[in-house]
Amino acid sequence: MRIEPWIHIFLWVIVLFYPYLKYSEREGGYMMSFAHELNSLVFKMAISYFLFFWFFPKSNKRKLFPVAMLALVVNAMLYELTDRYFHTSDPHYWMHFFTNALTYTSFGIVFFALYSIKNIYYQQMQVEALSQDKVQAEINALKAQINPHFLFNTLNTIYAHSLKKDDKTPELILKLSNGFRYLFHEGQQEFASLEQEIQHITEYIDLQQERLVDKVIVKFSTTVTDSKLRIAPLLLIPFVENAFKYTSVLKGEKHPITITMTNEDNDFFFSCTNPFNTKAKTAIDTGWSESGIGISNVKKRLQLLYPEKHDLRITEQDHIFRVNLSIAL
């Protein structure tokens, strides 16, 4: 907000020169020196910006409230000590102390209002930016699901089954069809049922298992008691896709991928773990590596759709990639 510095400058100029403007038509003008007003201005600014930059942004304001009050008292006491230089014979120390404490409190209220307006403005700007990111993320989500690697490999798997006249062939075709239908229908809605999202992930896992039958062992479990809960569609699939993507390039066989989904009332929990080798990333060609919406875009969608209602933890340790996500639906 480029106008913000000018608002602050305008405010302090008014505070500094207001007494002179007020007494300009009186004989002798304002009786106090400019140095006196500058000294007063410094202490007003000190407590105001202490609150503005340190106290107001804190999430645990109630716990830190005594610290803010202590800062206000110390600021008022220091001002009275420096103000003695301009009022050497004034005996009313405590009267001036409480008056200035009240003044600083008033400035704190004014700056809290400024902070709140600024915060609301930035939140609105963030929502607008994230809304644009959401559109792009949804476009990328389409790319993630229709990337040629997944499509061609799955079709090749189905073709191989058909040559052997395998009974699984119609089932695999149906699952691939269901995936695209979900992508183009429910995937374009703001929310889908948790049951639909789980079904989409289940069929995606089944197709990948058929393709990577010797490469991976998937442990997939769901203990969702309320499948009618609503969730943003295509929010979880990027984590599942990444798990298969990076496991598929590892050497050896039977690499474990573990995916779980549970809920407690309206709280939904998702976890996904897979083996991970940084060196193996070089084996992923550019097209496959760049497909998918990516974790960064998932974070943006979560921030947009579930602000302060989700917790996403991603860790890489001992060659294991872990994703733990909780959402208050």
N, C-alpha and C positions, 0 to 999 in steps of 0.2 A: 504494500500500500504506500505509494510514493508520497501521498499527501500527508502521511503521518508525521514526519519530522517537522513539517511546516505548522501543523496543529500544535505541536509541543512548543515550537519557537514562539508562535503567536500567544499561547497561553502564558509563557513566562515573561514575555515583553509586557503584556497587560498587567501581570502581577507586579513587575518591577516599577512600572511608570504610573500605575493607577493612583497612588497617593499624591504624586505631583500634579496629575490631571485634576484630582478632586479638590486640591487646595490652590489651584492655579489662579483663581479669581480673588483669593483672600490676600489681605495685606501681608507681605513677607513670604507668601507661598508656603510650601511644606517645610516644616521646621527641622526635619531630620536630614542628615547628609546622605549623599549618594552611596558612600562607603557603607553606611548603616544598612541601606536597603540591599546592597549587594551581599552583605553578610547574612541578612535575613533570607535572601533568595537562595543562597548556597544550602542552608539547612532545610529549607522547604523542598528543594530539589533532591537533597540527599535521602530524606525519608520517603519521598514520593517514588523515586526510582528504585529504592531498595524494595519497596512493596511491589512495584510494577514489574521488575525483572526477576525478583527472587521469590517473593511470597505468593503473589497471585497465580503464577504458573504451577505451583505445587499442587499435587493431588491430595496430599494429607494436610490440608490447611488447618484442620481442627487441632492436630497434634502440634503444629508449628505456630499456632496463634500466640502462645506465651512469648515466643522468640520475637514475633512481630511487635508485641506490646512492649517488650524490653527495649527493642530498637527505637521505638517511638519515645519512650521515657528518656533513654540515654541521649537521643538527638535533642530533646527539649532541654535537658540539663546542660549539655555542651553549648547549646545556643545561648542560654542564660549566662554562662560563664564568659563567652566571647562578647555578649551584649553589654556586660559590665563596663567594657572599654568606652562605650558611648553613653552609659548612664551610671557614672561613678558614684553618684550620691543617692540613687534610687533604692530605698529599703524594701520595696515590695517584690522580693524575689519569688515567693511561692505563688503570689497572685499572677505574676507574669508567666511563671512556669505552667500553671494550669491553663492559662489563656492560650499559650503557644501549643500546648499539648492538644487542645481543642482545635486549633488552627491546623495542626498537622493531621489530625483525624479527618478534618474536612477535606484536605488535599488528598488523603488516602481514599476517601469515598469518590472524589472526582476521578482519580486515576484508576480506581477499580471500574468505574463506568467506561473510561477510555479502553481499558484492557478488555472488558466484556464485549464492547463494540468491535474492537480489533479481532478478538477471538471468533466472534460470530461471522465476521467478514471472511476470515481465512477459512473457516469451516465451510462456508458457502462456496468459496472458490475451490476448495478441495473436492466438495461434492460434485461441482460442475466438471472439474478435471477428471475425477474418477468416473463420472458418467460417460465422458468421451472415451476413457480407457476401457470402460465396460463394453462399449460398442466394438472397439478394436479387439478386445479380449474374446468376444463372442465370434468375431470373424476368424480369429486365430484358432478358436476352439473347433470351428468347422475344418480348418486346415489340419488340425491335430487328428481329427477322426477320419479325414479323407486323404491322409498322406499316402502317396503311392506305395510306400514300403509295406504298410499294414495291409492295404487293399490287395496289392499284387501277391504278397506272400500268402495271405488268406485264400485268395482265389487259386493259387497254385496248390495249396493244401487240399482245398475242396476238389480240384481237378484230379489230384493224385488219388483221393478217396473214390472218385467217380470211376476212374480207370479200373480200380479193384472191385467196383460195384459194391463198395462198402455201404452198409445200412446207415452209417452216420451222415452220408452225403446230404440227404434232404434236411436233416436237423441243422447241419452247419450252414446251409444256404439260408434257412429260416432265421438263424441267429444273426447272420450278417445282414439280412433284410431288416430284422427288428432293430439292429443297431442304427442303421441309416434312418429308419422311420422315427426312432426316438430323437436322433440328431436333428432332423428337419422339422419335427412337430413339437414334442415336449421341450426339446433343447432350445427352442426359440421363445418359449414362455418365460415369464419372470420366475415362476416357481413350479416345481413338480413334486409329486408325492415321493416320500422316501422309498416307498415300495418300488416305484418306477425307476428311481435312480439306482437302487440296489440290483434290480433286474438287468438294467443296462450294463452295469459293471460285471455282473455274473456272466452274462453272455460274452462280453469282451474277454474275460478271463478264460472262458471255455475255448474260444477261438484261438487265443494265444497258446493255451496249453496243447491244443492239437498241433499247432505249428511248431512248438518248441518241446515236443513230447519227451525228448531225451535230455534236454538242456535244463529244464526247471522242474521243481516240485512246488506246487502252490498249496499253501494252507490258508483256505479262505473260510471265515466263519462270520456269521451275523446272528446277533441275539437282540434284535430290535423288537421291542414289545409294542410299539405304536408305529406301524408302517405308514399310517396316514399323515404323519407329520410332513410338513412342506419344507422343501429345501431348494436352493438355487440349482438348476440342472447343470450338468457337465462341470461341476465344481470339484469332484473327487477324482474323476477319470484321469486328469493329468498326472497325478501321483502314481496311479496304477500303471499308466503308460510308461512313465519314466522307469518304474521298477523293471518292467519287461525289457525296455530299451537297453538299459545298462547291464542287465543280467545276460542278455542274449549274446553280448560280445565277449563274455568271460570264457576262458578255456575250461575244459572239463565238462562234467555232466552233473545233473541232480542238484543244481543250485537252488536253495530254498528262498521262496518269496512268501512272506506271511502278511495277510491282510485281514483285519478285523473291523467290525462295525457293531457298536452297541448304543443303547440309549438308557438314560435314567430320567423318566418323565420327559421334559422338553429338551434335555441336554443330550446332544448327539456326540458320539466319540468315534473317531476314525484313526486307525494306525496302519502303517505300511512299512515293512522292512525288507531290504534286499541286499545281497552282497554287492560290493562296489569296489572298483579298482580304477584309480585315476589314470593309470597308464593305458587301460583298456579303452578309454574314451577316444583315443586316436584311431581306434578301429571302426568308429562310427562315422560313416561318410557324411558329407556336409548336408545333403538333403534330409537325411534321417535325423541328424543332430539338431537341425533348425526347425524341424516340424514340432507341432505341439504348442500349447499356449505358454508353457514355461512357468516355473514356480513364481517368478516375479509378478507375472500377470494374475496368477491365482491370489497372491497376497493383495493385489489391488482390488480384485473382485470381493475378497473377504472384507476388506476395509470399507468398501462401498456398501455391501449388502448387510454385513453384520458388524457395524462399528461398535467396539467395546463389548461385543457379544461372542467373541471367538478367541481362541488361543492356539496359535500355530507354532509348533516347535520342530525344527529340522536339525538333525545332527548327523555327523559323519565320524564314526569312531570304530577302530579295529576293523576297517574295511567293511563296515556295515552302515548302510544309509537308512536312517529312521525318520519317518514322518508321523507326528502325533498332532491331531487336530481335534479340538472340541468346539462345538457351536451351540449356542442357546437358540433353538429354533422357535 
